[in-house]
Every structure is written in C-alpha cells, then in structure tokens.
Amino acid sequence: MLYKQDFTLTVEVVPPAGPDAAPLLEALQALDGLPIDGFSVASNPVAHPRLSALALCALIQQHTGRPATLHCTTRDHNRLSLQGLLWGARALGIESVLVTTGDFVALGERAHTTTVRDVDVFDLLRMAREAGLHPGAVLDPKPETDGLQAAVRRLERKAAAGARFAVTQPLYDESSALEIARATRPLDLPIILGVLPLRSPRHAEFLHQRVAGIAVPQSLRDRLSRSQDSTAEGLANARGMLDLARRHFAGACLMPPFDRYEILSNLLNSPKKD
C-alpha cells in the first residue's frame, strides 16, 4: 500500500478534459523505468470538469500496474454519492484516497455550477476509514497569511477523524519545508512534500500571485528571471526540494506542470557533469 514505505514517491495526474484517456495512459506507461511508487489522481481541479478520477484510477492501475490514489472532494458530491464513490473505489481495487474540500467554483461559473458540501472533510475522512480505505488529507499552511500553526491544528483534527497521511502544497524553499517538518513531527503522521517544478518566470509569478497556498520566494523568482534557461533553473530547485524531502519527510508528490510528464526523467536523474 502507498504511504506505508520508508519513502513514498508519487506523481500527481490531472485527468483529461474528455473521455479519451489513451494519450495520458501512454505518457504514464513511458515512466516505467523511473522509481515511482504510484500515482495521485486529481478530481476536477480548479473546479473544471474532467474525466472521472475514479475511472482514471482504475485505468491507471490496469495499464501501469502501480497503485493510484483517488482525490475525493466534498465539493462535487452529496453524502449518498460519496458513499457510493468510496465503495466503488474499494470494488475497483483502489486502496488510498486523498480527501479535500476541492477548489472553489469561480464567481463567473456559479450561475450554472454549484457546490454541494453537505459533508465536511472530517466527515469524509471518517467515511473513508469506515469503507476500509487508507485516507489522507491536505496540509495547506496558507503562506499568504502565515497560517502554519492553524493548519497543523486542523491537520491534528483530520488525523483524529481518520487521516493516515498528509500531502503538502508545493514548496520552494528549505526554510519553509523544515518549519513544516518540525511543526508536524509531534503528530506522528507521514507527511508527503509537494514538488511542482517551475517552468518560467511567468509560471512562478502566476503560482505566487494567483494560487492560494503557494508561495514562491522572491529570490527564486529573481533567479528564474535572470536565468538563460528558466526551465533548468526550475528543475534544479525541484531536485533540491526532492532531496530535502528524502531527508526530512515521508515522501514526495511530484506535480508535473502542464502535463509535462517527460520532465520527470530529468527531475529524478542527476544532471550529467562534463
């Protein structure tokens, strides 16, 4: 089972916006030679419709032979639907779920898209445990509001409700990561570090300015702007965070930007020296 090894390395997967999963499955099968333990499948990220995460988890396990973790949100389902979803996951051989509230629906979309949320994450964690699944939770320290202490207290409540591991938002500097490692150590809960390689100065600015829960240090944004190869600079930072995860965390969740799964080979293999 995922998240019970000494160090767990997973890859986050965004389902396609449509029914054809073949190109994505081909891209994931191309990762066979990499030391990846499994996949983590997002559910309608940024509140836009995507192929069913449950269906994609089953397809990934069938085609790659590696386990997939189902992201399960309180946003998209009522209690009846969530119960069926959890039982369906068990029936399809899925063992782990990542319980989240889900991204908020954009204001302009609310005229024709509504959220549900008739259970909260604590309810859903308990439901997942009762269904015989291995549930995890998200740790969002809200760097924009310096909310680490509140996030750790909330994670403690999630653990009491049934969470057996936690995944952080992407982090980009050693000091923030070590602060989280120290703050969560008393919980005795496996913490998986989120690692999202940066592609360009524009990518870094977008994540920093527009995505809640992600802070890209000014020094790194400056390095990306000065670099002649910002993609290589972003990968170097990601390698450093992955190395830090191996030393201080229970695992890492690699989040390939813009479905660029081919960069994982460069990320997981040290660059050649002249």
Secondary structure, DSSP 8 states (H G I E B T S, - for coil): -TT-SSSEEEEEE---SSS--HHHHHHHHTTTTS---EEEE-SSGGG---S-HHHHHHHHHHHHSS-EEEEEESSS--HHHHHHHHHHHHHTT--EEEEE------GGGTTT-----SS-HHHHHHHHHHTT-EEEEEE---TTTT-HHHHHHHHHHHHHHT---EEEEE---HHHHHHHHHHHGGG---EEEEE----SHHHHHHHHHHSTT----HHHHHHHHH-S-HHHHHHHHHHHHHHHHHHHSSEEEE--GGG-TTHHHHHHS-----
